């Protein structure tokens, strides 16, 4: 340790004082009085003057866990170009040095006293002893380690290859209310179009919100509305603004992250989001505001895609899409945020391709809905992967022209997406396959058959198709299918049992002594598959629990967030799975970025020996969470399966 020295009064602190201090601080509050007394006998009180460097990034590993008694410290990171960023502050009752102690590796951050500071120090040996003998203590520290590891790993990724930028973390750290600079322009329902136009002209605003008697926004009027509705339709300027306003108004609360406003703009292709305070209009965020904030934006990517007029142009524009992942990492996005933004951009690309197809083929003869499947349906893609899609169209028996039209539309879309860097699905789960391009009545029969017959080969199809999500066309066709799916699932014990069997086949790769089980030979010798044994089993288990609880979300994190209110299960399990899923996804991104930099093909394999001690520890904890949820699946759904197999 640096710049510290033992308190002059004694090397051992008064036991009663230490117990009084620790007994209300997690995780020490979980310890019995006898354990607290034993711990106190091993602790030392240390003093660090203001600006003293306590731990240095890349320096010696910390031999103690620090708990701030008085004062405070800051945790900072330096980029390769020398830029320094404060990431966190710790004050009375908070710990630091945990990752170094847990991982037995050098500190990742510089820790400096921001004022004269007193810290209790706990030897690493005592921490390890308590970890092995006190389950609640261990569970708390593991959860904290997992959360902090993901934060530190994202910071490390952003410093690689010069990714550190001036707008670091703004999109994901700033609240929407902190970004707006002026209140929104408001008018009443009775305001005339002429009066609203004068308001816009006199203030140089780009939009005005129409509010009702309760003060809530009911509609929005932009400068584009005047051109698109007033001028083109030759409307009277004395009409009320309700005649031309757009609705609904998309809002975010002022305490929500700016990221949520960005996601709303990208997904809906809009340029204004109303910021509210407890439902009352408080400000407006525009696409221009976010571009200024970021310098670059996924909004730019979406707009650029919208401007392209051919498949050739779309393919040429893909370099911007490819640059999204490092951009989002630079801005501080969590793994789940990255996949959502990438999914929204992919959706916009698909919709653009469908428009080009309709332009070439003419209007569709009947309504249709284009849906995406698998990881794309769950919004969990990172790098470009295979196409997974299907097509539902309205029933039109006896009309050969309908089937022929959608055959051509599916072929055009598959070829266009392939030209844009999305290869065909090896399993042929694509709308170009006639099986997955059918009228609604056939899709309804598919779902009824899968659920009622509960055959193994059909269940494997259901695993992919039950994560479908609509992207383009008439969403009511998709909704009709989902209504029937929910009806069939209400009484489907045998199907859920078969689904549980398929969903728990890939057990966590941990041996009897909790060592990793790796490939013994071949290209991936001494490696394990993070998707097959990590994220995949979580996705499968949570899909089943969500279907059983009638949770409509397809995204795994959304399903995990919704499940505690729907199922009588320990909510800690769902929290642990949420963190495990984020960790495993982040670890996959880390490994795949390394593969890209080294020019190797993308894979989900990782060699445990190449990981740090902390990464290995957290990976084992993530796999244990997988084992726990698989046990829950077995306990809840196996009865009907055994009854079925015994017939």
N, C-alpha and C positions, 0 to 999 in steps of 0.2 A: 504494500500500500504506500501511497505517496502523501507527503505533507501532513500526516497525522501523527499524534503521539498519545500514549495512554494518559488518562486523567491522573493528575499528580497525587490525588488523595489515596487511591488504591487501585490495584489491578482487578480486584473483584468488587462488584457493586453490591449495595445492600439489597438482599433478596426481597424484602418486603416492598421496596420502591420499584423494583423491576416487575414483580408480579402485579402490582397496582397499575403499572403502565401498560403491560402487555395483555392483561386479562380482557380488555374490551377491544382489542385489535385483531382482526382476522389475519392469519389463521391461528394465532396463538390463543384465541378465545376458545378454541376447540380442545385445548389441552387441559387435563386434570391438574389440580393444585400441586400434586406431587411432581408431575412432569414439568410444570412451570418452575417449581423450586429447583429441580435438577438443571433445567436450562439456564436459570439465572446464575447458577454457580459457574457456568462456563462462559458467561458473557462479559464483555469489557465495554466501558464507556470511553469513547474517543472524541477528541476535540479537533476541529478543522477550521482554521481562520478563513475569513472571506477570501475568495478567489483561489483557495487551495484546490489543486487537482487531486481528487481522491482515486479515480480510476481513469486509465487512458485507453482509448480504442486501439486494439492491436497490441497492447502491452501485456504484462503478466496477468494470468488469470487471478481472479479474486479468491482469496482463501477464506473470506468471511462474507456473510450476508449482513448488510447494513439496514438498521431501522432508525429513521430520523427521530431523535428525542426533542431537540430544540433547533430552530433555524430552518434551512432548506437548501436543496441542491438543484442544479439544472443538468439535464442530459442532452448532449449535443452531438451532431454528426458533421464531419467535414467531407466535402466532395473532393474529387481528384484535382479540381482546379482551385482548391483552397477555400471555397465558399463554406461558411459555417452556419448551421441551422440548429436552433434550439427545438428539440422535439417534445420535451416534457419537463415538468417541474415536480419535485417531491418535497413534501413538508412533513410536519409532525405526524408520526404513526405510519408513515409510508416507507416501503422497502426499496432498495436498489442493490444491484449486483447479483440478482437472482439468476439470470440466464448464465452468467459466468460460473456461478456455484453449481447450478444444476447440470450444465453442460461440460464442466471442467475444461473450459476453453477460454481464450483471451476475451477481455471485455470488448463489446462491439461499439460502445459509445464513450465519449469523454464525460466524466461526472465531476462537476465543479461546485464548490460551496458558494452560494450567492450571498451569504452573510456568515458571521461566526456561527458555527454549527456543532451540535453535539449529536453523536450517533452511537447507538448500541451496536456492537459487532458480535455476530454469532458464528463460531467456527463452522466451516463446511462439513466437518465430520458430524457435528451435532445435527445439522440440517438433514444430512443423509440418514442418520439414525432415526430421526423423527419421521422421515419419509417412509421408512420401511416398517415402522411400528405403529404409526398413528394415521389411519385411513382418511379421516376428515381433513387433517392437516395436509396430507399428501395430495388429496383431490383438489384442494384449493390452490396449492402451489402449481400443480400441473396445469390447471385451467388458466392461471395467470401467466405461466410460462408460454402456453400455446398462443394466447392472445398477443403477448409481447413479441414472441418469435415472429409472428406473421407481420406485425408492424415493422420490425427491424429488417426482415427479409425484403419487404417492399422498398424500404429505404436503400438497401444494398443494391437491389436491381436498378433503382433509379440513378445510382451513382456510376453504374457501369457504362462504358462506351459513351461517356459525356452526356448522359441523359438528364443530369441535373440542370434545371432551367429556372428562369427568374420567377415564373408563376407557380412555383412548387406548392402543391397541396391546396391551392386556393379553391379549386372547384369542389374539393371534397372536405375541406376544413371550414370554409366560410358558410355562415347561415345566409339564406336568401335575403333576410331582412337587413343584413349588414352590407349588402351590395347595392340595393336600391338607393338612389340619390334624391328622389323627389316623390311626393304623393301622386297617386294616379289621378287622371282627369276623369271626372264623374259627371253624369247628367241623369235626368229623370226620364221615366218612360214617356212623359208627355212632351219632352224636348223635340223640336222639329229637326228635320235633316239639315235645314239651312243653319239653325242655331248651332248644331253639333259641328258642322263644317267650319263655322266662324270660330268656335272654340279651338279646333285643331289648328287653324291657320294662325290664330293669335298667340298660341303657346309653342308652336313648332313641335307639338307632340305627334306621335304616329298612331295613337289610338285613344278612344274614349270608352269608358265602361258605363253601361246603363244599369242603374240601381233601382230596386223596388222600394216600397215603403219601409221595409225592415232594414234597409241599408245594404243588403246583400246584392252582389252583382248578378244580373240576370242575362246580360249579353255584352258583346263587344263590337265596336264599330271602328274599323281601320280605314286608312286612306285608300286601301285597295277596294273596300266595299263601295266607295263612291264611284270608282271607275267601273267596277264589275256589275253593280246593281242600279245605281242612280242613273248614270250616263247611258249604259247599254239599254236599260228598260225605259228611259225617258220619264222617270218618276218625278212627281211634283216635290219640290223642296219643302213644301209645307206639311208633308206627311210626317207622322211621328217616327222617331228612330227605331222603334220596335219593328217597323216594316222591313228594315234592311240589316238589322243587327245579326251577328252570328252567335250561335249558342251551341253547347254550353260554354261557359267561361272556365278555362283551365286554371286552377289555383294551386299554390303551395303555401303552407303556413310559414311565417317569418322565421321560425326556429328550425325549419328543415334545411338540409344542405342544398347548396346551389345545384349539386348533381341531379336532384330530383326535378328541378326546373329544366335542366338540359335534357333529361330523359323524356320528359313530357313533350318538349319541342321536337326532338328527333322522332319519337314514335308517332306523333300526330301531324308532323310537318307544318308546325305553326311557328309564329315569330314573336308572340307575346304571351307571357304568363303573369297572372295577377298574384301578387304577394299579399297575404291577408294576416291579420292579427285577431285570433279568435273569431274568424269568419268575416271580419270587417275589412274592406279594401284598405291596404296600407301602402302599396307601391306596385310598380310594374317592372318586370325583367324582360328585356328584349334579346333577340338573337345577337344583335350588335353588342349589347352589354357583355354577353358571354364570350364573344369573340375577342373583345378588348381585354377581358379578364384573362383569357387563356393564350392569346396570340394565335392559337390554332384551335380548332374545335371539330368534334364529330358533326356538328351542324354544317361545317364547310364541306365535309365529305358527302353528306346527304344532298346538299344543294348541288354539288358538282355532279353527282350521279343523275340528279333530276334534269340537268342541262344537256345530257348526252342524247344524241338522236339515233344511235345505231348500236348494235351489239359490238361492232368493232371499236366504237368510241368507249363503250362501257368497259371493255376488256383493257383498253389503254389507260383507263382511270383507276385501275385496281391498285396501283402503287400507293394511292392515298389510303385505301382501305387497309392495305398491309401495314401502313405506318401507324394505325390506330393503337395497336397493343402497346408499343413502347411509349406512345403519347400518353395513354391512360395510366401506365405505370408511373410515368414521370409526374403526373398530376396527383398521385397518391391513392389511386383507386384500389379497393379490395378486389379479390378475385371474382366475387359474385357481381360486383359493379362492372368489371371489365366484360364479363360474359353477357350482361344485359345490354350494354352499349353495342357490342359487336353484333348481337342478335338483331337489334333495332336497325342497324345499318344493313345487315344482310336482308332483312325484311324489305327495306326500301329498294334494294337492288332487285329482289325478286318481283316486287310490284312493278318496277320499271320494265323488266323483261316481259312481264305479262301484258303490259300496255303495248309494247313493241309487237308482241305476237298478235294481239287483237288488231293493231293497225295493219298488219300484213294480211291476216286472215279474214278481217271484217268482224263485226259485232258477234258475240256468241249467240247461238240460236236459242239457248235457254240459260238461265242463271247457273253459275258454277261457283265453287269455293276451292281455292288452292290452300292446302294445309301442309305444314312441315311436321316432321316426326323426330323421334329420338332426342339426341342432345340439342338439336336445333329447335325442336318443339318445346324443350324445357328451358331454352335460352341459356344453355351451358356450354356453348362452343367458345374456344379461344382462337386457335389457329384455324385456317381454312381446312375443312374436312369434307368428306363425301356428301353428296346430295342425299337427302332423305325427305321425300315428299309424296303427296298423293293428291287426288282430285275427286271431288264430289260434285255431281251435276244434277239438276232437277230431272225428275222422271219424265221421259218422253218416249213411251213405247211405240215401236213401229216406225221410228224416224231414223233411218240410217245416216242422214246428214248430221245428226247430233253427235253420234259416236265418232264419225269421221272428223268432224271439226275438232273435237277434244283430243283425238289421236294426233292431229297435226299441231295443236297448241302445246301438248305435252312434249312432243319431239322437239319443237322449236325451243321451248324453255329449257329442256335438258341440254341441248347443244349450246345454247347461249350461256347457261351457268357454267358449263365445262370450259367454254372460251374465256370466262372470267376467273377461272382458277379453281372451280369446284368440281372435282371429278365425279363420274358416275358411281353410284353405290354398288359395291361388289355383291351385296345381297339382293340387289335389284328392287329395293324398297323405293320406287320412284313412280311418278305418275305416267312415265313412258311405258311402264309395265301394265298391260291391260287389267291385271288383277287389282291394281291400286288406282284404277281410273274407271269409276263406275257410277251409275245413277244412285240417288239416295236410297231407293228401295233395296238395292243390293248391299249397300253399306249397312243398312239396318239389319239385314239378314246375317251379315258377317258378325256383327256384335252379338246378336242373339245366339248364333251358333257357338261362338267362342265361349260365351258365358254359360250357356245351358249344357253343352256337351263336355266342356272341361277336358279336352284332349291335350296331351303334352305338346304336340307339334303346333296346335292352334294357340296354345298359351304363349308360346315363344313369339308368335306374331303379335299377340295382344300386348306383350311387353313394350314393343316398339310403337304400335298404333295407339295405345292408351295415353301416350304423351303427345298426341297430335294437338296442333294449335293453328287457328286460321290466320292467313296472311293476306290473301287477296280475294276479290270477288264478293259474293253474297254470303255473309257470315250466318244468315238465318239457316242455311242448309247444315252448317256445322252444329248450330245450336239444337236443331231437331235431332241430330244424331246423338248429341250429349244427353238430351232428355231421355231418349230410349236407353242409352247406356246406364244412366242412373236408375231407371226403372228396373232393368234387368239385374243390376248389382244388389238391389235391395234384398233379394232372396237368392243368393248365389254362394252358399257355403262351400260346395264342392269346388267351384271354380276358384275361389279365394284360397282354398287349401292347395289346389294344384299350383296356383300362382306362388304360394309360399314355398312349395317344394322347389320350383324353378328358381325362385329369388334367393334361395339360401345355399345354392350349390357351391359357390366359390367362397370357401371359408378363409378367414384371415391367415396369412402365411406366418404363423407363430408356432414354434415347436413346443415340446413338453417343458423345456426349461426357458420358455419365452425367448428363444433365439429365432431369428428370421429363417424361414424356409425359402430357399432360392432355387433357381433353375440349376440343374446339375450338369448340363451339357448344352451344346449348340451355340447359336449366335449370342444368346443372352445368358450365358453361363455366369453364375454367381450374382444374378440380378433378379428382381421381382417386378411384377407389373402393377403399377399404382392404380390403374383403371380397373383391371380385372378383379383385383383383390381389395381395392380401397374405395374409390368413388363409386364404382359400379354396384357393389353390394349395398351401399348406403342408398343409392338411387332406387334400386329394386325394392328394398325393404320399405322405404318411405313411400314409394308409389303404392304399395299394397295397403299400408296403414291409411294413406290418404283416400284410396278408393273405398275402403271399408268405412271410413268416417264421413264420406260424401264431401271431401274437400275438393274443390274444383280446380285449384291451382295445378299447373304442370311443373313449375320450377321447384327444385328440391328444397332450396332455402325457404321459399314461400310456403311449401307444404309443411316443413318443420316448424315454421312460425305459427301456423294455423292449428297444428295437431294438439298441443297441450289443452286447448279449450274444448276439443272434440273427443278426447280419449282419456280414460281413467288410468293414466300411466304416470310414472315419476317424471315430472317436467325436467328434472336434471338430465335425464337420458337424452331428451330432444336438444337441450342446450349443448351437451357434450357432442352430439352428432353434428350439430350446426358448426361447432368449432372444428371438429375433425374433418368435415367436408371442406371447409374453407382452407384448412391446413393442407390437405391432400391435393386440392386443386392448385393452390399456390406452389406446392412442391412440383407438381407436373409442369406448371408454367416455367418455373426456374430451370428444370431439366430440359425442357423443350427449347427455351431460349438459348441455352448452352449448346444444344444440338444444332440450332440454326447458325450460331456464330462459328461453330466448328465445321459447318458444311455437311453434317451428317443427316440422314433421313430421320424424320420425326418418329418418336416412339414413346410409349408410356413406361418404359423400363428404367429402373434406377438400381445401382449397386449400393447396398447398405453400407459397405465398407468405405464408399466414397463420401458418405454423409458425415457431418460432425456428430459428436457424441449427443448433443442436444437434439439434433434432427432425428437421430435414431431413437432417442427416448420418446420424443413426441410422436414419431411414427408408430412405435409400439402402443402408445396410449390410444392413438387413432384406431389401430386395428382392434384393440380391446373394446372400444366403443362399437365397432362393427360386430364383434362377437356378441355383445350384449343385446343389440337390436335383433340379431338373428335368433337369439334365444327367445326373445319376446315373440317373434314371428312364429317360431315352433310351438310355443305354449298356447298361442291364441288361435292357430289355424290348423294344427295337425290332426285334430280329432276327426273332422270330416274326411280328411285325406285317407286316414287308416280305414275308415268305414268304407270308402270307395274302393280302396285296394283289396279289401277283404271280401268284396262281392264275388 
